[in-house]
Amino acid sequence: MEFDVDPVELADARAMAASGAARRIRVASRLSLSEVAREVGVTPAAVQKWETAVMLPKGERAVLYVRLLRRLLKGPS
């Protein structure tokens, strides 16, 4: 999957990860690190590093991550 990385989505993904919001959203949605990782196409360790701001998401994976987080915030359709 290749697409242009929207700088706003990239910034949002990094801000949500660094602030702890991403972890709060994941936990509130009752998703495991593995489930999020599978959805975004990374390892559970990568998601954990993002959630603890050891690393910040980059590129297409960051966009997929923020889109998932936004869907989770909206709740079931």
PDB file of N, CA, C and O in Angstrom:
ATOM      1  N   MET A   1       0.845  -1.170   0.000  1.00  0.00           N
ATOM      2  CA  MET A   1       0.000   0.000   0.000  1.00  0.00           C
ATOM      3  C   MET A   1       0.894   1.239   0.000  1.00  0.00           C
ATOM      4  O   MET A   1       1.668   1.471   0.928  1.00  0.00           O
ATOM      5  N   GLU A   2       0.767   2.006  -1.044  1.00  0.00           N
ATOM      6  CA  GLU A   2       1.528   3.253  -1.100  1.00  0.00           C
ATOM      7  C   GLU A   2       0.568   4.397  -1.349  1.00  0.00           C
ATOM      8  O   GLU A   2      -0.289   4.321  -2.229  1.00  0.00           O
ATOM      9  N   PHE A   3       0.715   5.443  -0.581  1.00  0.00           N
ATOM     10  CA  PHE A   3      -0.088   6.641  -0.759  1.00  0.00           C
ATOM     11  C   PHE A   3       0.704   7.823  -0.231  1.00  0.00           C
ATOM     12  O   PHE A   3       1.695   7.664   0.482  1.00  0.00           O
ATOM     13  N   ASP A   4       0.252   8.994  -0.594  1.00  0.00           N
ATOM     14  CA  ASP A   4       0.919  10.196  -0.103  1.00  0.00           C
ATOM     15  C   ASP A   4       0.617  10.363   1.378  1.00  0.00           C
ATOM     16  O   ASP A   4      -0.520  10.185   1.815  1.00  0.00           O
ATOM     17  N   VAL A   5       1.628  10.701   2.132  1.00  0.00           N
ATOM     18  CA  VAL A   5       1.470  10.894   3.569  1.00  0.00           C
ATOM     19  C   VAL A   5       1.038  12.335   3.812  1.00  0.00           C
ATOM     20  O   VAL A   5       1.750  13.281   3.475  1.00  0.00           O
ATOM     21  N   ASP A   6      -0.129  12.479   4.396  1.00  0.00           N
ATOM     22  CA  ASP A   6      -0.668  13.796   4.728  1.00  0.00           C
ATOM     23  C   ASP A   6       0.075  14.315   5.956  1.00  0.00           C
ATOM     24  O   ASP A   6       0.065  13.663   7.000  1.00  0.00           O
ATOM     25  N   PRO A   7       0.714  15.468   5.849  1.00  0.00           N
ATOM     26  CA  PRO A   7       1.481  15.987   6.985  1.00  0.00           C
ATOM     27  C   PRO A   7       0.623  16.245   8.224  1.00  0.00           C
ATOM     28  O   PRO A   7       1.120  16.154   9.347  1.00  0.00           O
ATOM     29  N   VAL A   8      -0.647  16.563   8.035  1.00  0.00           N
ATOM     30  CA  VAL A   8      -1.541  16.783   9.179  1.00  0.00           C
ATOM     31  C   VAL A   8      -1.798  15.460   9.898  1.00  0.00           C
ATOM     32  O   VAL A   8      -1.756  15.394  11.127  1.00  0.00           O
ATOM     33  N   GLU A   9      -2.062  14.413   9.125  1.00  0.00           N
ATOM     34  CA  GLU A   9      -2.279  13.093   9.743  1.00  0.00           C
ATOM     35  C   GLU A   9      -1.012  12.609  10.435  1.00  0.00           C
ATOM     36  O   GLU A   9      -1.077  12.028  11.519  1.00  0.00           O
ATOM     37  N   LEU A  10       0.127  12.844   9.821  1.00  0.00           N
ATOM     38  CA  LEU A  10       1.398  12.454  10.424  1.00  0.00           C
ATOM     39  C   LEU A  10       1.591  13.180  11.754  1.00  0.00           C
ATOM     40  O   LEU A  10       1.945  12.561  12.758  1.00  0.00           O
ATOM     41  N   ALA A  11       1.361  14.477  11.759  1.00  0.00           N
ATOM     42  CA  ALA A  11       1.506  15.259  12.990  1.00  0.00           C
ATOM     43  C   ALA A  11       0.508  14.797  14.050  1.00  0.00           C
ATOM     44  O   ALA A  11       0.854  14.713  15.228  1.00  0.00           O
ATOM     45  N   ASP A  12      -0.723  14.499  13.644  1.00  0.00           N
ATOM     46  CA  ASP A  12      -1.736  14.024  14.591  1.00  0.00           C
ATOM     47  C   ASP A  12      -1.340  12.684  15.207  1.00  0.00           C
ATOM     48  O   ASP A  12      -1.494  12.479  16.411  1.00  0.00           O
ATOM     49  N   ALA A  13      -0.833  11.779  14.381  1.00  0.00           N
ATOM     50  CA  ALA A  13      -0.419  10.463  14.887  1.00  0.00           C
ATOM     51  C   ALA A  13       0.684  10.627  15.924  1.00  0.00           C
ATOM     52  O   ALA A  13       0.653   9.997  16.981  1.00  0.00           O
ATOM     53  N   ARG A  14       1.642  11.463  15.619  1.00  0.00           N
ATOM     54  CA  ARG A  14       2.762  11.667  16.549  1.00  0.00           C
ATOM     55  C   ARG A  14       2.310  12.349  17.831  1.00  0.00           C
ATOM     56  O   ARG A  14       2.768  12.000  18.919  1.00  0.00           O
ATOM     57  N   ALA A  15       1.414  13.319  17.706  1.00  0.00           N
ATOM     58  CA  ALA A  15       0.919  14.023  18.896  1.00  0.00           C
ATOM     59  C   ALA A  15       0.095  13.085  19.774  1.00  0.00           C
ATOM     60  O   ALA A  15       0.224  13.108  20.998  1.00  0.00           O
ATOM     61  N   MET A  16      -0.749  12.263  19.157  1.00  0.00           N
ATOM     62  CA  MET A  16      -1.581  11.337  19.928  1.00  0.00           C
ATOM     63  C   MET A  16      -0.714  10.304  20.637  1.00  0.00           C
ATOM     64  O   MET A  16      -0.988   9.931  21.778  1.00  0.00           O
ATOM     65  N   ALA A  17       0.332   9.844  19.958  1.00  0.00           N
ATOM     66  CA  ALA A  17       1.226   8.864  20.572  1.00  0.00           C
ATOM     67  C   ALA A  17       1.999   9.497  21.728  1.00  0.00           C
ATOM     68  O   ALA A  17       2.048   8.940  22.825  1.00  0.00           O
ATOM     69  N   ALA A  18       2.591  10.641  21.485  1.00  0.00           N
ATOM     70  CA  ALA A  18       3.448  11.283  22.491  1.00  0.00           C
ATOM     71  C   ALA A  18       2.669  11.733  23.722  1.00  0.00           C
ATOM     72  O   ALA A  18       3.210  11.736  24.828  1.00  0.00           O
ATOM     73  N   SER A  19       1.418  12.108  23.546  1.00  0.00           N
ATOM     74  CA  SER A  19       0.621  12.616  24.664  1.00  0.00           C
ATOM     75  C   SER A  19       0.000  11.519  25.524  1.00  0.00           C
ATOM     76  O   SER A  19      -0.492  11.779  26.622  1.00  0.00           O
ATOM     77  N   GLY A  20       0.029  10.291  25.012  1.00  0.00           N
ATOM     78  CA  GLY A  20      -0.617   9.202  25.736  1.00  0.00           C
ATOM     79  C   GLY A  20      -2.054   8.981  25.304  1.00  0.00           C
ATOM     80  O   GLY A  20      -2.690   8.023  25.744  1.00  0.00           O
ATOM     81  N   ALA A  21      -2.578   9.853  24.449  1.00  0.00           N
ATOM     82  CA  ALA A  21      -3.958   9.713  23.984  1.00  0.00           C
ATOM     83  C   ALA A  21      -4.159   8.417  23.207  1.00  0.00           C
ATOM     84  O   ALA A  21      -5.202   7.776  23.332  1.00  0.00           O
ATOM     85  N   ALA A  22      -3.180   8.032  22.414  1.00  0.00           N
ATOM     86  CA  ALA A  22      -3.309   6.815  21.615  1.00  0.00           C
ATOM     87  C   ALA A  22      -3.501   5.595  22.508  1.00  0.00           C
ATOM     88  O   ALA A  22      -4.351   4.749  22.227  1.00  0.00           O
ATOM     89  N   ARG A  23      -2.730   5.499  23.564  1.00  0.00           N
ATOM     90  CA  ARG A  23      -2.863   4.367  24.482  1.00  0.00           C
ATOM     91  C   ARG A  23      -4.223   4.398  25.160  1.00  0.00           C
ATOM     92  O   ARG A  23      -4.871   3.359  25.286  1.00  0.00           O
ATOM     93  N   ARG A  24      -4.666   5.563  25.595  1.00  0.00           N
ATOM     94  CA  ARG A  24      -5.972   5.679  26.253  1.00  0.00           C
ATOM     95  C   ARG A  24      -7.094   5.240  25.308  1.00  0.00           C
ATOM     96  O   ARG A  24      -8.030   4.560  25.729  1.00  0.00           O
ATOM     97  N   ILE A  25      -7.001   5.624  24.050  1.00  0.00           N
ATOM     98  CA  ILE A  25      -8.009   5.233  23.060  1.00  0.00           C
ATOM     99  C   ILE A  25      -7.993   3.727  22.860  1.00  0.00           C
ATOM    100  O   ILE A  25      -9.046   3.089  22.827  1.00  0.00           O
ATOM    101  N   ARG A  26      -6.790   3.153  22.724  1.00  0.00           N
ATOM    102  CA  ARG A  26      -6.677   1.704  22.524  1.00  0.00           C
ATOM    103  C   ARG A  26      -7.249   0.944  23.712  1.00  0.00           C
ATOM    104  O   ARG A  26      -8.031   0.010  23.533  1.00  0.00           O
ATOM    105  N   VAL A  27      -6.869   1.335  24.920  1.00  0.00           N
ATOM    106  CA  VAL A  27      -7.326   0.647  26.125  1.00  0.00           C
ATOM    107  C   VAL A  27      -8.846   0.784  26.266  1.00  0.00           C
ATOM    108  O   VAL A  27      -9.529  -0.195  26.567  1.00  0.00           O
ATOM    109  N   ALA A  28      -9.369   1.976  26.055  1.00  0.00           N
ATOM    110  CA  ALA A  28     -10.818   2.197  26.155  1.00  0.00           C
ATOM    111  C   ALA A  28     -11.585   1.371  25.121  1.00  0.00           C
ATOM    112  O   ALA A  28     -12.734   0.991  25.346  1.00  0.00           O
ATOM    113  N   SER A  29     -10.941   1.098  23.995  1.00  0.00           N
ATOM    114  CA  SER A  29     -11.564   0.302  22.932  1.00  0.00           C
ATOM    115  C   SER A  29     -11.362  -1.193  23.136  1.00  0.00           C
ATOM    116  O   SER A  29     -11.849  -2.015  22.359  1.00  0.00           O
ATOM    117  N   ARG A  30     -10.634  -1.526  24.196  1.00  0.00           N
ATOM    118  CA  ARG A  30     -10.370  -2.923  24.549  1.00  0.00           C
ATOM    119  C   ARG A  30      -9.620  -3.683  23.458  1.00  0.00           C
ATOM    120  O   ARG A  30      -9.892  -4.854  23.191  1.00  0.00           O
ATOM    121  N   LEU A  31      -8.678  -2.993  22.843  1.00  0.00           N
ATOM    122  CA  LEU A  31      -7.828  -3.629  21.844  1.00  0.00           C
ATOM    123  C   LEU A  31      -6.450  -3.895  22.444  1.00  0.00           C
ATOM    124  O   LEU A  31      -5.940  -3.109  23.243  1.00  0.00           O
ATOM    125  N   SER A  32      -5.872  -5.001  22.048  1.00  0.00           N
ATOM    126  CA  SER A  32      -4.518  -5.328  22.497  1.00  0.00           C
ATOM    127  C   SER A  32      -3.498  -4.645  21.588  1.00  0.00           C
ATOM    128  O   SER A  32      -3.819  -4.169  20.499  1.00  0.00           O
ATOM    129  N   LEU A  33      -2.273  -4.617  22.070  1.00  0.00           N
ATOM    130  CA  LEU A  33      -1.181  -4.115  21.230  1.00  0.00           C
ATOM    131  C   LEU A  33      -1.109  -4.915  19.934  1.00  0.00           C
ATOM    132  O   LEU A  33      -0.881  -4.352  18.863  1.00  0.00           O
ATOM    133  N   SER A  34      -1.304  -6.216  20.033  1.00  0.00           N
ATOM    134  CA  SER A  34      -1.229  -7.086  18.857  1.00  0.00           C
ATOM    135  C   SER A  34      -2.314  -6.761  17.839  1.00  0.00           C
ATOM    136  O   SER A  34      -2.064  -6.778  16.634  1.00  0.00           O
ATOM    137  N   GLU A  35      -3.511  -6.468  18.318  1.00  0.00           N
ATOM    138  CA  GLU A  35      -4.605  -6.148  17.396  1.00  0.00           C
ATOM    139  C   GLU A  35      -4.328  -4.844  16.651  1.00  0.00           C
ATOM    140  O   GLU A  35      -4.548  -4.756  15.443  1.00  0.00           O
ATOM    141  N   VAL A  36      -3.852  -3.848  17.365  1.00  0.00           N
ATOM    142  CA  VAL A  36      -3.516  -2.574  16.723  1.00  0.00           C
ATOM    143  C   VAL A  36      -2.359  -2.777  15.753  1.00  0.00           C
ATOM    144  O   VAL A  36      -2.386  -2.277  14.628  1.00  0.00           O
ATOM    145  N   ALA A  37      -1.357  -3.504  16.189  1.00  0.00           N
ATOM    146  CA  ALA A  37      -0.187  -3.760  15.337  1.00  0.00           C
ATOM    147  C   ALA A  37      -0.591  -4.454  14.038  1.00  0.00           C
ATOM    148  O   ALA A  37      -0.127  -4.083  12.960  1.00  0.00           O
ATOM    149  N   ARG A  38      -1.445  -5.448  14.144  1.00  0.00           N
ATOM    150  CA  ARG A  38      -1.888  -6.185  12.962  1.00  0.00           C
ATOM    151  C   ARG A  38      -2.635  -5.245  12.003  1.00  0.00           C
ATOM    152  O   ARG A  38      -2.441  -5.313  10.789  1.00  0.00           O
ATOM    153  N   GLU A  39      -3.473  -4.385  12.544  1.00  0.00           N
ATOM    154  CA  GLU A  39      -4.255  -3.456  11.732  1.00  0.00           C
ATOM    155  C   GLU A  39      -3.358  -2.444  11.002  1.00  0.00           C
ATOM    156  O   GLU A  39      -3.648  -2.051   9.872  1.00  0.00           O
ATOM    157  N   VAL A  40      -2.283  -2.033  11.651  1.00  0.00           N
ATOM    158  CA  VAL A  40      -1.404  -1.000  11.100  1.00  0.00           C
ATOM    159  C   VAL A  40      -0.250  -1.602  10.291  1.00  0.00           C
ATOM    160  O   VAL A  40       0.346  -0.921   9.457  1.00  0.00           O
ATOM    161  N   GLY A  41       0.061  -2.873  10.538  1.00  0.00           N
ATOM    162  CA  GLY A  41       1.131  -3.525   9.788  1.00  0.00           C
ATOM    163  C   GLY A  41       2.505  -3.386  10.412  1.00  0.00           C
ATOM    164  O   GLY A  41       3.512  -3.305   9.708  1.00  0.00           O
ATOM    165  N   VAL A  42       2.545  -3.357  11.741  1.00  0.00           N
ATOM    166  CA  VAL A  42       3.814  -3.279  12.471  1.00  0.00           C
ATOM    167  C   VAL A  42       3.801  -4.335  13.567  1.00  0.00           C
ATOM    168  O   VAL A  42       2.843  -5.099  13.684  1.00  0.00           O
ATOM    169  N   THR A  43       4.845  -4.381  14.359  1.00  0.00           N
ATOM    170  CA  THR A  43       4.902  -5.323  15.465  1.00  0.00           C
ATOM    171  C   THR A  43       4.246  -4.720  16.711  1.00  0.00           C
ATOM    172  O   THR A  43       4.154  -3.499  16.833  1.00  0.00           O
ATOM    173  N   PRO A  44       3.793  -5.566  17.629  1.00  0.00           N
ATOM    174  CA  PRO A  44       3.270  -5.044  18.890  1.00  0.00           C
ATOM    175  C   PRO A  44       4.308  -4.199  19.632  1.00  0.00           C
ATOM    176  O   PRO A  44       3.956  -3.225  20.296  1.00  0.00           O
ATOM    177  N   ALA A  45       5.567  -4.566  19.520  1.00  0.00           N
ATOM    178  CA  ALA A  45       6.632  -3.789  20.173  1.00  0.00           C
ATOM    179  C   ALA A  45       6.701  -2.371  19.614  1.00  0.00           C
ATOM    180  O   ALA A  45       6.962  -1.424  20.356  1.00  0.00           O
ATOM    181  N   ALA A  46       6.469  -2.220  18.319  1.00  0.00           N
ATOM    182  CA  ALA A  46       6.480  -0.881  17.713  1.00  0.00           C
ATOM    183  C   ALA A  46       5.345  -0.038  18.281  1.00  0.00           C
ATOM    184  O   ALA A  46       5.550   1.127  18.621  1.00  0.00           O
ATOM    185  N   VAL A  47       4.157  -0.614  18.385  1.00  0.00           N
ATOM    186  CA  VAL A  47       3.019   0.128  18.947  1.00  0.00           C
ATOM    187  C   VAL A  47       3.319   0.524  20.389  1.00  0.00           C
ATOM    188  O   VAL A  47       3.025   1.645  20.806  1.00  0.00           O
ATOM    189  N   GLN A  48       3.897  -0.388  21.138  1.00  0.00           N
ATOM    190  CA  GLN A  48       4.234  -0.079  22.528  1.00  0.00           C
ATOM    191  C   GLN A  48       5.241   1.077  22.593  1.00  0.00           C
ATOM    192  O   GLN A  48       5.122   1.961  23.442  1.00  0.00           O
ATOM    193  N   LYS A  49       6.214   1.066  21.710  1.00  0.00           N
ATOM    194  CA  LYS A  49       7.205   2.158  21.681  1.00  0.00           C
ATOM    195  C   LYS A  49       6.546   3.477  21.311  1.00  0.00           C
ATOM    196  O   LYS A  49       6.912   4.522  21.847  1.00  0.00           O
ATOM    197  N   TRP A  50       5.574   3.441  20.399  1.00  0.00           N
ATOM    198  CA  TRP A  50       4.854   4.659  20.049  1.00  0.00           C
ATOM    199  C   TRP A  50       4.080   5.174  21.260  1.00  0.00           C
ATOM    200  O   TRP A  50       4.101   6.367  21.565  1.00  0.00           O
ATOM    201  N   GLU A  51       3.404   4.266  21.937  1.00  0.00           N
ATOM    202  CA  GLU A  51       2.568   4.659  23.071  1.00  0.00           C
ATOM    203  C   GLU A  51       3.368   5.193  24.254  1.00  0.00           C
ATOM    204  O   GLU A  51       2.832   5.922  25.089  1.00  0.00           O
ATOM    205  N   THR A  52       4.612   4.844  24.327  1.00  0.00           N
ATOM    206  CA  THR A  52       5.457   5.331  25.423  1.00  0.00           C
ATOM    207  C   THR A  52       6.432   6.411  24.945  1.00  0.00           C
ATOM    208  O   THR A  52       7.324   6.826  25.686  1.00  0.00           O
ATOM    209  N   ALA A  53       6.252   6.854  23.716  1.00  0.00           N
ATOM    210  CA  ALA A  53       7.066   7.905  23.098  1.00  0.00           C
ATOM    211  C   ALA A  53       8.554   7.570  23.049  1.00  0.00           C
ATOM    212  O   ALA A  53       9.393   8.470  23.005  1.00  0.00           O
ATOM    213  N   VAL A  54       8.880   6.281  23.055  1.00  0.00           N
ATOM    214  CA  VAL A  54      10.257   5.857  22.828  1.00  0.00           C
ATOM    215  C   VAL A  54      10.595   6.094  21.350  1.00  0.00           C
ATOM    216  O   VAL A  54      11.708   6.487  20.999  1.00  0.00           O
ATOM    217  N   MET A  55       9.602   5.844  20.510  1.00  0.00           N
ATOM    218  CA  MET A  55       9.689   6.118  19.072  1.00  0.00           C
ATOM    219  C   MET A  55       8.374   6.766  18.673  1.00  0.00           C
ATOM    220  O   MET A  55       7.363   6.602  19.355  1.00  0.00           O
ATOM    221  N   LEU A  56       8.386   7.488  17.586  1.00  0.00           N
ATOM    222  CA  LEU A  56       7.145   8.042  17.062  1.00  0.00           C
ATOM    223  C   LEU A  56       6.861   7.418  15.704  1.00  0.00           C
ATOM    224  O   LEU A  56       7.787   7.127  14.946  1.00  0.00           O
ATOM    225  N   PRO A  57       5.584   7.211  15.392  1.00  0.00           N
ATOM    226  CA  PRO A  57       5.248   6.589  14.110  1.00  0.00           C
ATOM    227  C   PRO A  57       5.683   7.466  12.945  1.00  0.00           C
ATOM    228  O   PRO A  57       5.713   8.693  13.040  1.00  0.00           O
ATOM    229  N   LYS A  58       6.019   6.797  11.836  1.00  0.00           N
ATOM    230  CA  LYS A  58       6.497   7.498  10.655  1.00  0.00           C
ATOM    231  C   LYS A  58       5.732   7.048   9.417  1.00  0.00           C
ATOM    232  O   LYS A  58       5.174   5.952   9.376  1.00  0.00           O
ATOM    233  N   GLY A  59       5.718   7.896   8.435  1.00  0.00           N
ATOM    234  CA  GLY A  59       5.231   7.552   7.105  1.00  0.00           C
ATOM    235  C   GLY A  59       3.833   6.976   7.052  1.00  0.00           C
ATOM    236  O   GLY A  59       2.941   7.373   7.802  1.00  0.00           O
ATOM    237  N   GLU A  60       3.666   6.024   6.142  1.00  0.00           N
ATOM    238  CA  GLU A  60       2.362   5.420   5.904  1.00  0.00           C
ATOM    239  C   GLU A  60       1.801   4.746   7.159  1.00  0.00           C
ATOM    240  O   GLU A  60       0.593   4.774   7.396  1.00  0.00           O
ATOM    241  N   ARG A  61       2.667   4.149   7.946  1.00  0.00           N
ATOM    242  CA  ARG A  61       2.197   3.466   9.166  1.00  0.00           C
ATOM    243  C   ARG A  61       1.596   4.471  10.146  1.00  0.00           C
ATOM    244  O   ARG A  61       0.623   4.160  10.832  1.00  0.00           O
ATOM    245  N   ALA A  62       2.163   5.660  10.215  1.00  0.00           N
ATOM    246  CA  ALA A  62       1.615   6.702  11.091  1.00  0.00           C
ATOM    247  C   ALA A  62       0.219   7.098  10.629  1.00  0.00           C
ATOM    248  O   ALA A  62      -0.679   7.306  11.445  1.00  0.00           O
ATOM    249  N   VAL A  63       0.045   7.201   9.317  1.00  0.00           N
ATOM    250  CA  VAL A  63      -1.266   7.562   8.772  1.00  0.00           C
ATOM    251  C   VAL A  63      -2.286   6.467   9.075  1.00  0.00           C
ATOM    252  O   VAL A  63      -3.407   6.758   9.491  1.00  0.00           O
ATOM    253  N   LEU A  64      -1.901   5.216   8.870  1.00  0.00           N
ATOM    254  CA  LEU A  64      -2.807   4.110   9.184  1.00  0.00           C
ATOM    255  C   LEU A  64      -3.155   4.100  10.670  1.00  0.00           C
ATOM    256  O   LEU A  64      -4.295   3.828  11.045  1.00  0.00           O
ATOM    257  N   TYR A  65      -2.183   4.392  11.496  1.00  0.00           N
ATOM    258  CA  TYR A  65      -2.366   4.419  12.951  1.00  0.00           C
ATOM    259  C   TYR A  65      -3.361   5.503  13.355  1.00  0.00           C
ATOM    260  O   TYR A  65      -4.290   5.232  14.116  1.00  0.00           O
ATOM    261  N   VAL A  66      -3.183   6.713  12.863  1.00  0.00           N
ATOM    262  CA  VAL A  66      -4.087   7.800  13.253  1.00  0.00           C
ATOM    263  C   VAL A  66      -5.490   7.565  12.699  1.00  0.00           C
ATOM    264  O   VAL A  66      -6.476   7.917  13.346  1.00  0.00           O
ATOM    265  N   ARG A  67      -5.588   6.985  11.530  1.00  0.00           N
ATOM    266  CA  ARG A  67      -6.917   6.678  10.982  1.00  0.00           C
ATOM    267  C   ARG A  67      -7.628   5.636  11.837  1.00  0.00           C
ATOM    268  O   ARG A  67      -8.832   5.735  12.073  1.00  0.00           O
ATOM    269  N   LEU A  68      -6.883   4.640  12.297  1.00  0.00           N
ATOM    270  CA  LEU A  68      -7.467   3.643  13.204  1.00  0.00           C
ATOM    271  C   LEU A  68      -7.916   4.306  14.503  1.00  0.00           C
ATOM    272  O   LEU A  68      -9.026   4.058  14.973  1.00  0.00           O
ATOM    273  N   LEU A  69      -7.077   5.134  15.075  1.00  0.00           N
ATOM    274  CA  LEU A  69      -7.415   5.812  16.327  1.00  0.00           C
ATOM    275  C   LEU A  69      -8.664   6.679  16.155  1.00  0.00           C
ATOM    276  O   LEU A  69      -9.519   6.721  17.040  1.00  0.00           O
ATOM    277  N   ARG A  70      -8.767   7.356  15.042  1.00  0.00           N
ATOM    278  CA  ARG A  70      -9.946   8.193  14.792  1.00  0.00           C
ATOM    279  C   ARG A  70     -11.213   7.347  14.660  1.00  0.00           C
ATOM    280  O   ARG A  70     -12.275   7.732  15.150  1.00  0.00           O
ATOM    281  N   ARG A  71     -11.097   6.187  13.992  1.00  0.00           N
ATOM    282  CA  ARG A  71     -12.257   5.278  13.894  1.00  0.00           C
ATOM    283  C   ARG A  71     -12.669   4.792  15.275  1.00  0.00           C
ATOM    284  O   ARG A  71     -13.859   4.710  15.580  1.00  0.00           O
ATOM    285  N   LEU A  72     -11.689   4.470  16.107  1.00  0.00           N
ATOM    286  CA  LEU A  72     -11.993   4.003  17.447  1.00  0.00           C
ATOM    287  C   LEU A  72     -12.684   5.093  18.258  1.00  0.00           C
ATOM    288  O   LEU A  72     -13.592   4.802  19.036  1.00  0.00           O
ATOM    289  N   LEU A  73     -12.271   6.328  18.086  1.00  0.00           N
ATOM    290  CA  LEU A  73     -12.900   7.446  18.799  1.00  0.00           C
ATOM    291  C   LEU A  73     -14.360   7.627  18.398  1.00  0.00           C
ATOM    292  O   LEU A  73     -15.202   7.979  19.224  1.00  0.00           O
ATOM    293  N   LYS A  74     -14.647   7.386  17.131  1.00  0.00           N
ATOM    294  CA  LYS A  74     -16.025   7.532  16.639  1.00  0.00           C
ATOM    295  C   LYS A  74     -16.937   6.440  17.187  1.00  0.00           C
ATOM    296  O   LYS A  74     -18.142   6.642  17.332  1.00  0.00           O
ATOM    297  N   GLY A  75     -16.357   5.291  17.486  1.00  0.00           N
ATOM    298  CA  GLY A  75     -17.150   4.174  17.974  1.00  0.00           C
ATOM    299  C   GLY A  75     -17.784   3.411  16.830  1.00  0.00           C
ATOM    300  O   GLY A  75     -17.551   3.715  15.660  1.00  0.00           O
ATOM    301  N   PRO A  76     -18.593   2.410  17.178  1.00  0.00           N
ATOM    302  CA  PRO A  76     -19.227   1.579  16.143  1.00  0.00           C
ATOM    303  C   PRO A  76     -20.133   2.395  15.261  1.00  0.00           C
ATOM    304  O   PRO A  76     -20.831   3.301  15.717  1.00  0.00           O
ATOM    305  N   SER A  77     -20.110   2.059  13.990  1.00  0.00           N
ATOM    306  CA  SER A  77     -20.962   2.778  13.023  1.00  0.00           C
ATOM    307  C   SER A  77     -22.336   2.182  12.938  1.00  0.00           C
ATOM    308  O   SER A  77     -23.173   2.666  12.175  1.00  0.00           O
TER     309      SER A  77
END
